[in-house]
Every structure is written in structure tokens, then in C-alpha cells.
Amino acid sequence: MKAIGLLFVIGTFTSYLVDGHIRLTYPKARQYDFDFLTNLTTKSPCGMPENAMKTTFKTKLITGSNVDVTWHMALSDCGDFKIQLLFLNGSIAYELAPNSNANSNPAKNISIVQNYTISLPKDFSCQHCIIRLIHYGADRNFYPSPYSVWSCADVEIAKFSCHELNCYNDGIINHHCTNNLPLCFCTNNTATGERCQYQYECQNEADCNNNGRCLIINQNYNYPLKQCYCLPGFYGYKCSKVSSLTVAMPDDVSKHTYSELDSNSRIWYKIIRQSNEIEVIHQAKTMSWLGLGWRPRELKQSCQLFPAGAAQGLLISPINSQPNSQTDKRVNHSMDCMDMVIGSARGNLFRLFDYYSRDRSSPREDSFYQGSDSLTAAVGIEINGITTLRWRRNLVANESSDHNITNSIMDIIYAYDAKLPQSLQFPSGSQSSPRQDNYYDLDELKYHGMTNRGRLSLNFFDDARLHTSACSGSWSTQCGSGECLNQLTWQIYGDGTIHFEMASKTNKWIALGISHDKKMNASDAIVGWYAYNKPTITDRYIINTIPIIDIQDNVYLINGSQINGITTLGFARNLTTTDRISDISLQGCHYFFYGVGGDFDPGTKIISKHPTIPHITSRKICINGSQCLQHKAPKFEKLTLKACSGQWRTGCFNGDCQSRVNWNVYNDGTIHFQMKSKTDKWVALGFSYQEKMPNTDAIVGWYYNSTPTLMDSFIDGYKTPKVDAINDAYLINSSNINGEVTFNFYRHIITGDSQGDTILFGCNHFFLAVGGDFNPDTGILSKHPLKPSITSEIICIFPSICSDDIPPDVGARKDSLVFDNCSGSWITGCDIGICQNQLNWKVYKDGRIEITMASRTDRWIAMGISDDRHMNNSDAIVASFLNDAPTIYDRYLTVNTSNHYAQMDSQYNQNVFLISSSIIDGRATFRFYRNVTTNDTETDISLEGCHYFFFGIGGVFRPGGEITKHWSTPFISSQKICITSSQCLDSPHVNAAHRPDYGNYKLITLIVAALVVLL
């Protein structure tokens, strides 16, 4: 077996640093001889039970003899060590080093040695005792308790004759031995040492099956000193297996996925579905070893209970109970439970093996765990300081020291050797070492250093590709089964801007990061989300791990949506902004990050940490804006102009637009506008002869507590709009339905306010801005978070060519009302041929009126009857679907300051009867009847004669009949509607489909009223 001293230290910072990593090599350490058994993670005295492998090997030592204790050390540091003789129960019998005077202080200034000669006590014997080596951390004061690594050997000490001693590796005692020189005869030509305790892997090419070369790797104590390096076409232990791979770096890697690990290392990989294998090409700028490791992302700490025999030595583990979701947490350190492939090459000779790491100990070959090498082919080469290893293995694991490679995101680590880890260099081990200044030699698997390692998240099945051209690019991650969970595209334009669109299947925040060095710290970040029917984008800068919102915002939202669970955000920024502190210029080459959150607070814009490691582009993205001057930036708007009307849509994406403005010019000198936006903030339409905000006329609207407000204002400079002294904007009607506000209003093309109004005669640019909060009492607005939209063309208005266009009746709102004495139809809320509401009625000779009421809403709808166009003292019929069941009530309206604007009839006389109802494509329809004149003379208005009709839209309909106030001003018929039932036809027979149980309703209402009084 090859001597192992590899240590990956990646990612998570634990409560202790990198020190020690020792294991005894003589006397033989307890198996399993992990080299990072610490007093903070394993049980005293040894961290490993004596029978971990069901058998215990005891080295026989002679009482009072000198013993050259040797050990392997993966990392040289400035710590100290002690050698102790323990009784089997762990109590200390003798302190053997640094001297034999039972001094409890550790040795000083000899921390880099790997052997020490001890003298066993005279007249001491034991049938089973322990020699323990303790290595102390370099800075023991750093830790909350003394920190150390230990390794134990089981020994038997007695007044043996040399012929009674035991040998290692099938050696036998030499017949000519003496107690002072108990030499063993090594029957295996690869074993060496007084007790045959050290072993080479080979002595010559024959030991490598003549399929490789036997090369000297190590110089002292790091056995095996010689190892087999295989020729192309062979691999495995002593080059005993035939490899189908013979070329380390093929000419064509177009079917591989490429990922840059860092500036000095990279991988190419592909899934071979025909044989259920993975192929990896791992390359690094090193003349020594390199390794790649993986594990399932959600692997739990209970994985460290393997191997089972060693688990009893762990200090904290669910040993006595079955692990569960409460006790079994996710693995902590990047080295925990890692499946690995590690190898090295010299010229066209190489060695490459399957490894496993239980914890922060050096990884060991699978054979160490009684497993087997899972590689199915391998080849390697080192040329001009570049080592390339290519290997295959099965996707399915057959033993505990291997992990399945599945179609999911896995934790990946990598490392490669460095000549000077941490820029430190210490002498070798032996006090008489021939290499005092070369502790980390080439191809020795020792500690990689603080920089030559890394960690990432990767799905090997992910067929995502990074495509770039001079002026555009796309990057997709987490791909499988024909779809990708995350997508980023970008386009560079001649105006010096770059437009991004990122989309993820999530309802959390998503982010784009820009970095010089693949590290989060000092990275530029753009973070956004979609919530409450509104997209949000924020410009940020990452300090350490915290993304702080920039003081200067240089990112502009283009559009956003959330459809079928996919959040999409489109945004733009300049390649180089004026913010030299928080923005990284995109000119040049940078890595891109893609992160998925994490919760967010839409109000404070505080975001929580991403639960998964962000994706990083496999290579730097290089941008040169000067190559894209011919590309004209797109307009994210839809502008339709006619002689006397127009439509302007902004923030459009996939046919859906965030905001919309329609207008019509009429021959009376007025222009009528409709302003719509998906927002709960203020929205504003501005007019200016130049494409700048100063000196702009603006009309601002908002909703507060279901009440609309329209404000005529003027913008002086880049300041908050000021309310005009003269109001020349007249609200016709408005609504707030499903998160979309609509304001219908008009103004004169030329007003009498020369100070605050722009003359709309001629040509101007239109602005559309979306806030921003507002103060409903003072009218003070906060700044719009997004850059206002400006029409791409000037809008020209000449009323003289609109002489045939008659303005609609403002009360009728361009709606239609047709009736006679026995029937009628009233359509309201019409916009571009689509009408929101409809009311039809038919009167019969027997004094009954049948009414059909329909509206596109999920709220209540109501028909009202009034003598004077006022809501107070009006009759009303309110209908809604409550828990998918149709409900209709007869109401009487009285003024009330509470939200219960429509009060229940005082006598509970319900004279309305439902015939049928339906909901189709969001349109609710109720068909019902009542008598033209009822017997309720107090709360029902007789329909005989002439009355105004109302049409209202809620508002919430709650169980028990309670309704909240309408969200928009009700429609009122432009004229009185006259009914004369005596002139009408006889009625057909109609059965009421639903008639409420008003007895129960009376009881519920009385109970509610009583509770209100009590409360």
C-alpha cells in the first residue's frame, strides 16, 4: 500500500485548525490507523477501540530495551509531541518522551521529526498495554481546551528472548538474533526494517507485472519508498489491470462538459449511458499528485459511523440509537465521507486509485476499508509541469467506501500538491535525514496547502453548456430531462449597456454575481425577486459574505414575471458605471456566479443566505464593448400611434406588459386617458417636450383604503412632483382589481394653467413612472425605484384632424345603455372592445323582473336602484361565490363610517331569488328574479317608474353576509331607466335554484350582533 499523507482542508471553518496529522508506523498503530484522531472528536485514550477490526495485533517488546518509535506525518507544523506508556484502561504508566524522567511537559523544538528513540522502563512488564503518541496543536491557547492528535499501538512488554518476538509482514526471527539486535528475516522482498515493519510496493519492474516501472518516491519513513507507475494501457495495483483508455487528453472533448476549478486546474466530464459509467479528465498545473472528491449533498453525519468497528471511538455520535432527522445532521466538513480519485504522473507513467475519507484524516485507498478499486479504466501523463489524469468508474457504487454518482447536485472537492504548502517549508522527518530542506517532495501525498484546493457544487449529469460570442452569451445550470432549472442570457449593445435575463424555477431570490477570482468576497451582485405581482431588482456589493445594497443604484429593471413557478427577471446596466467603489466594470474577463435564495423581505429588502452553493462559470466571461457598436439596444415597449388615438405598453415580456396607457383625442379639445399598471404604489403619466424629467407635467394616481386619488402636478428638476394650484385632470373612474390599478381621466389639450400644465398641442414625449410609496394625506411621493419609461417616439396631437371624434358621455364611460319599458341591457367597464360588466333585465306582466348580472371578477358584484344617483337610501342586490357556492342577498344601503357600507335589511325581508349561476373563464354570472314591487315598503324600492341603476364591484364577501366596501367607484347609469310592467308579456314558469335559509341567517346575524355588543 502506498504511504498516505493527503489532507483536503476546504470550505467550512471548524473550531480547530490544521495541525498534526500523525499515525504510528512502528510499533504498528491500531487499525484503523487514521491520522487525525483528535481529543475534540474522539474518545480517550486513543480515539480508536482496540478491536476495531475484530482482531488486535500486539507488538512484543523487551523490558528495558530501546525502541525507535516512528510515525507518518502529513503536515509539518510547529506543534510539540509526547510519547507515553499507558495501561490498558488508559491511565498513564510512564512518560517516555521527550525523556524518561516522567516529565509531563511536551517536547520542545522537535515537532518536525518522525521518529524518536525511547527507553522502556526496567522491571516493567504488561500482557497488554499501549504506547501512545500525542501531537499538540501549534497554538494550543487558541482552542477552548488543549488540542491534540493521538495515535496508539498495542504492545506486550516482558523479558522476552529475541526468539519470542514477533515480526511484521510474514517475516520470521533470524536464528542468529540477540536481544540487542532482534533482526527479522523478511520473506517478502518488498518488506524492510528490523521487524519487517516497513514495506515497499515494488523492488523492480517484475513487481509491477512488467506493465510499468518501479520508481523511488519517498526517501525515509514515508513508506512505501518505491511504487509502481503504469504504462498507458494498464492501471491498478501493481499495474495488474488492462485499461481501455490509453490517451490522457483526447483531441476531441466536444462531448464533455468543461468546468474550470481554479486558475491552475480544470475538469472535463461526461456520462457514458451505454455502460453506466462516468469519464473524468482532471488536469492541473503541478508535477505532483492531484485529486477529485464527491459525495451526495444531503449526506448526514451518521456516514462517519463507517467503518463500523471504528465508530466506537468517536466522541459524539448516535451510536446507541438509530440516527434520525433530529440527531443526524448534515456532514460538517468538506472532507467528511468523501469518495475520491487521486493520482500522479511522471512523463507517460502514472498511478491512479480509488480513495475514501471518513473525516479530516488523510484519504486511504478503498482496500484499506476492505473494499476494492472501482475504477474501470485509467491513464495519465505529465508534460511541462502539467499533469493530466483521465479515468472512468461505474455510476453505481457497490460498497460503503464509494458513493453513487446520481442525476443530482453533489458536493465536489479538489486539491493538488504544492511544493511549499502555506509558504512554509520544514526539514524532513528523521534526525539523520538526507533531505533536511525538502519535506514535501514530488508525488508524496501530503498536505496540499491553503490555496491549492477548492469546493463546488456539480451535477455530473448536467448537460448545461456555457455559450459565448463577442456580444452575447447564455449559461444554463442544473439541467436534466431536457430542462434547466437556471438560465442566464446576456446581450451587449452599442450604447455601452449589457442586458441580462435570468430565470429560475423558484419563488426565492435569484442573483447574478461578477467576480475577478471565483470568490464571493469583493464581488458585484445583482439580486432580485418577484412578489405581490411585482418584480424587484437590487444592485449590491458583497463584503465577506454579506451582499450590501449599493448607495448608487446602476441596475435598471426591464421586466419580470413569475409563470408556472419560474421567476424571470430582465435588467440592464452599463458595462462601466460611475460607481467605482461598488460596481465591477464588465469590460474584460470575469467569472459569473448564479445564486438561488433564500427568503427575502420585500419591504426592507433583507435577504437570507442561499441554502445551496452558487454556481460559478467554468471559465471567465470576456467582454469587449467596442466589438458590439453595431448592435442597437432594443426597446422594451409597444407603441401604437394613430391620428387621434394611441396605445403605449411598457415593461413587456412574453406578451405581458407591466403598464399601459391608452388615449383618445376629441373634437371638444379634450384628451381622454386610461392609465394601467400592476402595482400597489403610485403610477404617473408625464408630458415633456424633451427626454428629461425637469419641467415635466405629470398626473399621478394611487389607491389607498380602496379610495382612488388623481393628482395634477409639475416636476421642477429631479424633485418630488408638486401639486398644481389648479387641477386640470378629471377622474372619470378607476379600479383596483387583482393587483392592477386603472385610472380613466381626461384633461384639456390646452388648459388655463400656463405654470403647471404642458400644452399637449403639438409633439411631446410621454413618461410613465411607477412608485414609490405615497402619503395619502399630504400627497408627498417617494422616489420611483425604477427608471421611468419614455416613449421611443414623440407623440403628436393635433385636435383639428379629430373633428369627427365626439367625446363620450363621461357618466356613461363609453359604455352602452339600451332599454324600453319591458327590457334592457347595460354594459360597463369597456376597454378596447372588452367589457368588464353586463346587466340585462326583462319585465313580465305579472309584476316579476328577471335580471342577469355578470362581471369579470372574483369579488362580489351588485346592482343598485336609486332615485337620485346617491348611494344612501338605495336598494341593492349583492351576489358572490363563497367557497365555490353562489350566494345572493337583498340589501339596503345606508351611510356608515365602518367598512360595512351595505347594511342588511332591518326586517331581513329577502325578496331576491337565484335562478342559476356560473363561473366561466373568470366571469361570474348570476341570474335571479324579484317582484317589480315587493311587500317590503321600507327597504325595497319599487322598480315601477324611472330610477338610476348602479353597478358595483367588491370588496370581499365573508361568511354570514358581511361585505367590505367596493374597491372602485360604482358605475351609475347615464339616465333613469323606466319600467312599466303592465305593458309587458306574460312570464314563463321559473324555479328558484337557490334561496337562502333566512331563518338561519337571522339567527347567525343576531349571534354576531350579540358578540359585537359583548366585545
N, C-alpha and C positions, 0 to 999 in steps of 0.2 A: 504494500500500500504506500502511496505517496505521502510524504510528510505534509501536513496541512497547517497553514497559518493564516488563512484568509479571513478577513473581517470586513463586512459591509457595515458602515455606520451611516444611515441615511434618514433624512426627514425628521422624525419625531424626536424631540429633545426629552430625555428622561431625567430622573433625579440623580443620575451619575454619569460620568463622562467615560472616555475611552482610556482605560488603564489595564495593565496586566496581560491577560490572555495567556495563561500558563497551563501546562499539564505535564505531569511527571512522565519521563520516558524510562528512567531506572531509579529505584525499583519501579516495576510496572504499575501504572495508575489503575485504580478501579475503573472497570468498564460500566457505563460508557464514559470515556475519558474526555468529556467536554472541557474546553479551556476557558470558559467564562462562568464558572460556578461561584457566585458571589455570596457574601454574607447577607446581602439585602434581598436576594431572590431564592436562596436555597438554604436548607437546614444544616445546622452544625451537627457534627464536626466537619463533614466532607462535602455536603451537597449531593452526594450520590450514595445510595444504600449499598451495603457490601455484596448483596446478592442480586443486583440489578439484572444480570444475565443468567441467574439461577445457579451459577457456579462461581466460586471465589478462588482466585489464584493467589497464593501466598508465597512471596519470595523468601527463601530461607537465608538468614544472615547469621554470622558467627558473633557471639557475645564478645564485646570489646574490640571488634575489628573496625578498620576504616572502610568507609563506603563512599564511593564517588557518586553522589546523587546528581542526576542530570534531568533536564526538563526542556520542553519546547516552549518558546515564547514568540507569539505572533507579532507583538508590538513592543519595541523598546521604549522605555519611558524613565522617569526619574523617581520611581517608587522604590520601596525597600522590600526585603523579604525575610522570612524566618523559616527554619526547618525544625519541626517538633516531633517528639515521640509521644504517642497517645496510647492510653489503654483503650480497649475495645469499646468501652462506654463513652469515649470522647474526652475524658479528663486527661490533663497533661501530665505525663510522667517525667519528661526531660525536654529542656530547650537545647537543641543540638546545633543550631547556627543562629547568630554568627560565631558562637564559640560554645564550648561545652560546660560553661560555668553557670548554667541555669539562668542566664541573663534574659529577662523578658523583653528588653528593648530590641527592636528590629535592627538588622544590619544596615550600615550607612555606606553610601557612595559606591555600592557594588550592584546596583539594580540591573545592570545590563548583562550580567553573567548568566549562563545557562547550565552551570554545574557548580557544585560545592562539595568538598570532601568533609564528611562528618566522622566523628569517632563515637561508636556505640558505647554505652556505659558498661563498665566491667561488672561482673557478677549480676547482670540483669538478663532475665530471660522471660519470654512470653510465648504462649502457644499461638496466640493471635492478637497482634497489636497493630498500630498504624503509624506510618511515617507521613507527616503532613507538611506540605509546602504552602506557605501563605505569602502572597504578594500584595503589598499595600498600595493604595492609590497614591499618585504623586502628590496630591493636595488633600490629605485626609481631613483638614479643617473645613473643607468646602462642604462636606456632607453632614447631614444631621446626626449621623452616627459613624464610627470608624468604618471605613470602606476597604474591603479586601476581596481577593480572589483566592480560592484554595483548591488543592489537588491532593488526593490521598492514595497511598499504596498500602495494601495489606501485606504484612510481613510476619514471619515466625523467627524469633531470636532464641538461640540456645548455643550450648558449647558443642556445635556440630563439628564433625571431622569433614574435611573437604569432600570426601566421597559421599556424604549425606546431603550435600547441597543440590539444588535443582537448577536446570538450565532452561533457557527460552528457545522457542522455535525449533523444537525437536533436537536440540543439542544434547550431548552426553558429557559427563565429567571425565576429564583426562585422567588416566590412571596414574600419571606422574604428578598429580596436583599436590599442593601443600596448602596448609591453612593460610599462609601468607600470599599464595598465588593460586587461588582456586579456579584454574582455567577450564573452560568447557571446550569440547571438540564440536564444531559446528558441522553437522551432517549436510546442511543445506548451504550450497556455495554462495548464497546471497545473504547469509547471516554473518554477523561480526560482533565483536565485543567479548569481554571476559566471560559473560554468561550467554553469549549469542543473543544479547538483548536488542541489538540494532539490526536492521535488515535493509538491504538494497532491493530494488525491483529487478535489477539485472546486473550481470557482470560482463556480458558480451552479446553479440547480435543473436546468437542462438537462443538466448533467454527471451528475445523479442520475436521468436518464431521466424527469424530471418526476414521479417516483414518490416523491419525498422532498424534504428540504431540505438545503442545503449550509450547515453550521454551523461556526463557528470553535471549535476545541477547544483547540489549543495556542497559545503565544504566541511562543516562539522556540526554534529548534534541535530541537524535538521534532516534526519533520515526519512526516506531513502536518499542516499547521496547520488545514486545513479538511477535513471529512469528510462523507460522505452519511449522513443519518439518514432511515430509510424510514418511509413512512406505512403504517398497517395494510393488509394485503393484498399487500405487496411486501417483499422481502428480498434479501440477497445483495450482491455487489459493485456499487456504484452503483445499488442497488435495482432490479436488472435481472430478478429472478425474481418470479413470482406465488406468493403464499402462500395455502394453503387455511385457515390459521389467521388469524383477524382479531381475536380476543379473548384477551387475555393471561391473565385469570383467569376461567375459566368458572364459572357459578353452581353446577353440579353436578360435584363431583370424587369422587363416591362410588365410581367405578370405578378411581380412582387409589390407589396406596399412598403414605401420607404418612410423611415422615421429617424430624424436626427436626434440623438440622445444629448449630446453637447457638442462643443466646437471641435472635440477630438474623437468622437465616437458616434456610430450610427448603426442602424439595423435595416435589413430588408427581410420581409417575411411573406409567406403565402400558405394557404391551406390547400393541401392536396386531397381533394374529396374522394378520388378513386381509391386511395389506400388509407384514408382517415389518418393522415399524417400532417404535421406542420414542418415547414422548412424555414430555417432562420439563417441569414448571413449576418454575422456580427463582426464589425470592423472598428479598430481603434488605433490611434497613434501611440503605439507602445511596442517595445521589443520584449515585453514580458507577458504575463497572463492577462486574460480578460474574462468576465463572467456576466451572465444574464440570469435573473431570477423572476419567478412569478408565483402568485397564489390567488385564490378567489377573493374578491373584495370584501365579502361579508364573513370571512373566516373568523371563528371565535377563539378565545384564549385556551379553550379546552384542547385545541390542537397540540398544545405543549405537553399534554399527558402522554404523547408518543415520544420515544418508546415507553411502553407500559412499565417496564422494570425501573426506569429512571425517574418516573413521575413521583415516587415516594420521597425523593429528595427535594422537591420543590417546597418552598416556604409557604406560599399561599396558592392553593389550588382546590377545586371542588373534588377532592379525592374521595371523600366518604359519602358523596351523594351524586346523583346524576346531574350533569350540567343542565341548566335551564336558562330561559331568556333573561332571568333576573341575575343569576350568578355568572353566566357565561357571557362576557363582554367581548367586543371586537378586539382582535390582536392589537397590541400597542406599538411595538417597534417594527420598523421596516424589515428587520432580519428574521422576525418570528415566523417559523413554519414555512420557509421558502423552498420551493423546488428550484433547482439551479442547473445550469450547464456552464462549466468552467474549463478553460483550456489555454494552451500556449503553443507557439510555433517557433522553429528555428530553420530559416530557409524554407524548403518544401517538406520538412519533417514537422510533425505536430503530435500533440496528445490532447484528448478531449473526453470529458467524463460527465456523468450524471451525478449531481450532488444534492444534499438536503441540509437545511439549517434549522435546528429546533428553536434557537434563540440567538443571542448575540455571540455565541461561541462560533469558532471557525467552522464553515461548512465542511461536511465529510461526505465521501463517496457513498452512494446508496448501499454498497456492500457492507459498510460499517454498521448499518441498521438491519443487517441480514436480508437486504434487498438485492436487486440486480440492476445493471445499467440498462436504461430504457431507450438509449439512442439506437436508431436503426441504420444510420449512415453518418459519416463524418469525414471532413477533410479540412486542412488548414495550411496557411502559408504566412511567412513574414518576409517582406521585401522593403528595404529602405526605411526601416523603422515603423512600418505599418503592418499590423497583424490582422489577418482575416480568417475567421473561423466559420465554417458552414456545416450545419448539422440538421438531421431530421429525427423526429421521435413520434410515437403514436399519440393521438389526441386523448385516448382513454388510458387512465392510469390503472395499474393492476396491483399496486402495493402502497402502503401508507406513506412511504417516503417520496411519492410522486403525487402531483395534482393533475386532475383532468384539465385539458385546455378546451374551454367551452365558448359558446357564442354569447359572451357577456364581457363586461368590463372587468379587467383583472388588475391587481396591484403589481407593478413591474419595478424591479430594481436592476441597476447595472453598476459595474465597477471595473477598473483596470489598474494594473500595478504602476507604481511611481518609484523612481529612483530615490527620491527624498520625501517620504510622507510628512506632511505638515512642515516641510522645510527643515526637518530635524534629521540628524544622522548620528548614530551611536556606533561604537565598536561592536564586534560580533559577540558570541557567547563565551567560548572557552577562554580561561585566563591566559592560555598559551595559543590563542587563535592566530592563524597566519593572516587573517584579514581584519585587522583592528578597525579599519575605517570603511567597511563595506558590509553593513548589516543587512541591507535589503538588496540581495543580488537578483540578477535577471532570472525570471521564471520560478522564483521561490514564491509560493502562495502565502504571502504575508499581508499585513495591513496596507490598504490602498491609499491612505491619506485622506485629508479633509476635502479635497477638491475633485478627486478622480472617481466620483460616484454620483448617483442621482436616482430619482424616483419619478415615476409617471403612471398614468392610468391608460390602459390599452385594451382594446378588443381585437384579438388576432384574426377574428373572422370579419372584422370591419373592413369592407372593401372601399372605404372612403378614399377619395383622391383629392389632392391639392393641385388645382389647375391655375396657372398664372400666365398672363401675357403682359405686354408692355403697359396696357391701360385698363386691365380688368383682371378679375380672378374669382375663384369660387373655392370653398372649403367645406366639406361635409364630414361629420363625425358621427360615431355610434350608428353605423349603417348595418342593415341586415334585412333579409327577406324583401329586398327591393326598395326599402325606405330608410331614410336617415333621420335621426332624432334632432340633429342640429345642423343648420345650414347658414353659411355666411357668403355673401357675394359683395363685390365692390367694383366700382367703375370710376375712373379718373377722367376729369373733363378739362377742357382748355381754359376755363376760368379759374383754375387753381383749386378746385374743390374735388373732394372724393365723396361719393355717395355709397353708403352701406345699406344692406338689408340683412338682418339676422332673424332667424326663425327657429323656434324650439317647441317641442311638444311638452309644454309645461304651463303652469299658472303661477310660477315663481318669477323672480327677476332673472334676466339674462344679461350678459355683459361681453363686451369686446375689450381686450387688453392689448396694449402695444408696449413692447419691451426690447431693450437692447441685448439682453443676456439670458432670456428664459427664466428670469427670477421675478417674483411678484413685486418685491420692493423697488421703489422708484419707477414704477410703470404707470403709463397713462391708461385710463379706463373710461369706458362709456357704458353706463348701466341703465337699464330701462325695464319697464313692465307695462302690463295692461290691466287696469282695474276700473270698475264702475263705468264701463263703456268709454274709457279714456286711456290713450297711450301716454306714457311719461318717459322722458329720456333725460339723463343727468350726466354732466361732464365731471369726471373725478380724477384724483391722483392718489396712487397707493403709497402710503408711508408704512414701511414694515408690512403689515398685513391688513391695514385699515384703509378702505377707499374713502377719501375725504372729498366732499363736493368742492369743485373749483370756485374761487371767488369770481373769476371771469368765465362765463359760460360761452363756449365756442362751438357747441353742437346744436344743430337745428333739426327738429323733428319734421320729417316729411309726411309720414303716415304711420298708422298702426292698426292692428286688428287682433282679434282672438276668435278663431273659427275652428270648430271641431277640435278644441283643445290645443291648437297650435297658436302660440303667441308670435306675432310678426311685427317687427319694428323697422321702419325705414328712416334713415337720418343722414345728414351730411355735415361735413366740416371742411375747413380749409386745410390743404396739405401742411402749410406752415401758418400757425396763428400768431397773434401778437402776445400771447401768454407764454413767455419764455421760461416760466417757473414750473407750471403745472402741465403744460402740453408738450408732448414729444412730436417733433416735426416728422411727418411721414415721408419726407424726401429721404432717400437712402434705403437701407435694408434693416428690417426689424422682424422680430418674432411676433406673431399674433397669438393671443390667448382667447379661449372661448369658455366662459363660465356660466353655470346654471345654478340659481339660488335654491334655497334660501328664501325666507319670508321678507316682507318689506312693509313699511308703514307709509301709505300714500301721502299722509299729512306731513310728517316730519322727514320723510324720505330716508329714514334709517333702514339699513338692510342688515339681515343676519348673514352669518358665514355660509358659504357654499358647502353643502354636505358632501360633495364629491370633488376630487381634484380637477381643476380646469384642464381642458385640452390645450395643447401647445402645438403650433405648426411644426412639421418635421424639419423645416428649413426656414431661413429668413425670407421675408417677402420684400422684394426690391421694387421701389417706385421712383420713377423719374418723370415728373410732371411735364417737362419740356417735350417729351415724346407724345403728349396727348393734346397738343394745342388744336388739332383739327376736330376734336370731339366737342360738340356743343352740348352744354348741360341741358337736361330735359326739363320740361315744365310739368309739375305735378298738379295740373289743374285742367278743367274742361270749361272752355269759354265759348258760348254760342251767342252770336250777335245778329239781330235783325233791325230793321229800320226803327221800329217803335217798341221793341222789347229785347230782352236778353236773359241769359242764364249763365251763372258762374259757379262752378263747383271747385272746391279746394280740398286738399288732403285726400286725394282719390287713390284707391288701391283695390285692384281686382273688382272694379265696378262699384265699389262702395266708397262714398265720399263723406268726409268728416263734417263739412259745412257747405251751405248752398245759399245763393242769392238769386232771386228772380225779380225782374222789374218790367213794368209796362208804362209807356208814356201816352197821355191822353190829351184830347183837344181842349181841355179846360185849363191847361197849364200845370197839371199835376203829374207826378210820377208815383206810382204805387209799387212798394217793395214787399217782398217776402224774404225774411232772413231766418235761416235754419242752422242749427249746429248741435252736435252730440256733445253736450257739456252740461255741467251744473254750475258753471261760472258765468261771468258776463260775456256777452258777444257784441261786437261793434262793427258797423259799416262806415267806412270813411271815404271822403272825396277830396282829391288834391290834383292840381294841375302838374305837379312834379312827383317823382317817385320817392318822396321823403315825408317823414311824419310831421315835421314842423309846419304850422299854418294849414292844418287839415281840419276840415269839417267832419264831425263824427256823430253818429246816432248809436247810442249804447242801450242795450236791453238786458234784463235779468229777471229771474223768478225768485221770490222769497216768500216762504209760507203760502205757496200756491197763488201768490199775487204777482202779476206781471208789472214791470216798470220799464218805460221807454224814456230815454233822456237825450235831449238835443244838446250837443256840447261842441267845444272847439279845442283843438290841441295846439298849444303855444310852445314850440320847442319839443324836447323829449321829456315832457312832463305829464302829470296826470291830467286828463281832459277836464276842462272847466264847464260847468253848466251854463248854457246860453241864458242871457237875460230875457230873451224872447223865445218861447218854444214854438218851433215851426214843424215839428214831427208829430203826427197824429196817429195814435194806435187805433187800428181797426179791430183786430182781435189777436189772440195769442193762445198758445197751448204748451204744455209740458207733458209729453207722452213718451213713456219708455226711455227716459233719459235724453230725449231730443226736444229742444226748445224751438218754438216757432213764433216769430213776430211778424204780423201783417200790419203795415203802416204806410202812410203817404205823406208827401210834402210837396210844396210848390217848387217848380223848377227855378223860379226867381222869387225869393222871399223878400220881406221888408227889413230883414236883419243883415245889413251890409257888413257888420263887425264879426258876427259869429257864424254866418252861413256862406258856403261856397255856391256861386251861381252854377247851376248844372247845365245851363245852356252852353253848347259847345262841347269840348273834349276834355276829359279828366281821367285820371287813374282812380280806380276803386281799391280800397283797402278792406281787408277782413281780418279782424283780430279776435282771439278767444282768450278770456282772462284765465287767471286772476280772480281774487276774491273781491268783495264789494261790501260797503257799509250801506244797508238799505235806508238808513235814516239820513245820512249826510250825502250819499251819492258818491263818496270817495272810493276810487277803484285802486286795487293793487296792480302792479305791472303784469303784463301778459308774460307767461313763462316761455311761450314760443314766439318766434319771429312772425310778425303779421304777414299774411299773403297779400301780394299786389298783382293786379291784373297784368297779364303779359302784353296786353294791348291797351291803348287808350279807348275809353268809352265815349262815343259822340252822341249827343242828344240834341235833336232839332225838332221841336214840337210842331212846327209848321207842316211837316210831312205826315203828321199823325192826325190830320183834321177829321178823318173819318172814324177815329177811335173814340168812342164815347165812354167816359168813366163809369164804372159800375156803381150801383147804389151801395153806399158804404154799409148801410144796415144789412143789405142782403149779402154782402161779401162775395159777389159774383156767383151767388147760389141761385137756385131756381125754385119758384113757388107757383104752383098751378092748382086751382081749386074751383069747385062750384058748390051749390048748396048741399050736395049729397056725397061728395068725394073730393079727394085732393092728394097732392104729393109735394113734399118739401125736401129739397136736397141741400145739405150744408157742408161746409168744410172742404170745398172743392179746390183742387190744385193740379193744374196741368192735366185736366181730364179725369182725374181720380178724386172721388168724393168720399169724405170720411163718414158722413151720417145721412140717413134717409128716414123719412116719416111718411107713411101712406095711411089713408083712412077712407072708410066707406060707411055711410049712414043709411039705416034701414027705417022703413015706415013705422015699425013697431017701437021706435024710440031707442034702438040699440045702435052703438057705433063700434065698428071693428077696426082696430089700429095695428099696424105693423111698424115696429121701431127697430132700426139696425144701426150698428156703428162698428168701426174697426178699433176695438179697444178691449183690454182685459179688466176694465174698471166698470163701475155702474154707469148706466145711461138713464136719462129721464126726459119725460115730456111734461111741459108745464103749460098751464092755462091762466091767462091774466087779463084783467080788464084794462090795465093802464101801463103795460111794459115794465112794471116794477115787480121784483121778486116777492116782496112782502105781501101776505094775504093772497097768495096764488095757490091754485090746485096743482098737484104734481103726481105723476105715476113713475116710480123708480124700479128698475129691473137690473138684475145681475146674476152671474153664476157664482154660487157659493159652494165650494168643494164639488165642483162639476155639476151641481144641481141648480136648475133655474129657480129664481125667486123673484116675485113681483109684489110691490106694496103700493097702496094708495096713501098719499101723503098730503099734508097741508103745510105751506111754508109760512113761517113767522120769523121775524128778525130775532136773532140770538147771537150773543157775542162768543159763544162757545163754538167748537167745531161741529156740533150737531145742528147744522144750519137748517136742515129739513126736519121739522118735528112731526112725530106721529099724530094722526088724528086723535083728538081728545076722546071721542066715543069709540075708537077702534072700529069704525064702520068701514070695512073693506069692501068696496064696490067695483073692484077690478078683478077680472078672471082670465087666467092664462089659458090660451088655446094650444099653442105649440112654441117651441124654441129650438135654437141650434147654434153651434159654433163651427164655422167652416172657414179655413184659411185665416183665422184671426178675426173674423167678422161675426159679431154676436147679433142674433136676430130674435125678437120676441113678438109673438102675435097674441093679442088679447082683446077683450071687449069690456065695455061698461055701458050703462044707460046714458043717453044724452042728458037726461035729468034724473038724478037719483033722489032717494028719500032723505039723504043727508044734506039738509039745507045749511048746516053750519060750516062744514069743511069741504064740501064738494061744490064746484062752480058748474052751473048748468051750461051745456055746450050749445043750447038753442040761442040763436042770435050771433053776435060778432065778438070775437076775442083775439088777443095776440097769443101765439104759440111760442113756447120756449123749447130749446133742445140743449140739454146739459150733459156733460161727461165728467164722471168722478175722477178721483175720490175712491176710497176703499169702502167696501160693503162688508160689515162684520156680522158674525152670528148674533141673532137677537134683533136684527133690524137696524142697528146703528150704522150710520154712514158718515164719512168725513166729507168736508167741503169739496166742491168741484175744483179741479186743478186749473181750469181755464174758464174765461168768461163765457157764460151760456150764449148760444145763438138766439136771436129774437126775430120773429117774422117781420118782414118789412111793412106788412099791413095786417089789419084784422082779418081773420078767417071767419066767414059767415056760414052757418048751418041752419037749414030748415028741414027737419025730419019729415014733416007732413008731405013734402014733395018727393020723397024717396020711395024706392021699391020695397016690396016685402022682403023679409030676411030669411035666409036658409037656416036649417037646424044646425046648431053648433054645440058640441060638448066641450066643457072646460077641461083641459088636460091637467091642470094643477090649480088647486085652490087651497091656500094656506089654512091650517087649523088655527084660526084666530083665537079660539078659546085658550089653547096652549100658549099662543103668543102673548095674550093678555096676562097670563099667569107669569110668564118669564119677565115681561116688562115690569109688572108690579114688584117682582122679587128684586130686579135690578134697581128699581127706584128706591125700594126699601134699603138696599145695601148702600146706595149713594147717600141717603139720609144718615144712616148709621156711621158711615165713614166721614 
